Amino acid sequence: MGAALVAVAAGRLARIEMPDALRDALREAQRLTRHEARRRQMQYIGRLMRDVDPAPLREALVAVFHQCQPHTVKQPGLQCP
């Protein structure tokens, strides 16, 4: 689930309810480009997620990805997430 959250655009990520430390870690992971740094950051995100109830995050991810289905995109050229 952490990798899916990292794939969500920053604007959509801001609308998902989560602890600030997790949000900051996700933003940092999006910024990182080096493989080893990104891998370590993903481990850190996994550690933070152990303390968070996954149900609301999972529901928010389903909502984000459901909005991005090709048949629901109203304007051509929009990219999700």
Secondary structure as the mmCIF struct_conf table of DSSP 4:
data_model
#
loop_
_struct_conf.conf_type_id
_struct_conf.id
_struct_conf.beg_label_comp_id
_struct_conf.beg_label_asym_id
_struct_conf.beg_label_seq_id
_struct_conf.end_label_comp_id
_struct_conf.end_label_asym_id
_struct_conf.end_label_seq_id
HELX_RH_AL_P HELX_RH_AL_P1 GLY A 2 ALA A 7
BEND BEND1 VAL A 8 VAL A 8
HELX_RH_AL_P HELX_RH_AL_P2 ALA A 10 ALA A 14
TURN_TY1_P TURN_TY1_P1 ARG A 15 ARG A 15
BEND BEND2 ILE A 16 ILE A 16
HELX_RH_AL_P HELX_RH_AL_P3 ASP A 20 ARG A 31
BEND BEND3 ARG A 34 ARG A 34
HELX_RH_AL_P HELX_RH_AL_P4 HIS A 35 MET A 49
TURN_TY1_P TURN_TY1_P2 ARG A 50 ASP A 51
BEND BEND4 VAL A 52 VAL A 52
HELX_RH_AL_P HELX_RH_AL_P5 PRO A 54 GLN A 67
TURN_TY1_P TURN_TY1_P3 CYS A 68 CYS A 68
BEND BEND5 GLN A 69 GLN A 69
TURN_TY1_P TURN_TY1_P4 PRO A 70 THR A 72
BEND BEND6 GLN A 75 GLN A 75
TURN_TY1_P TURN_TY1_P5 PRO A 76 GLY A 77
#
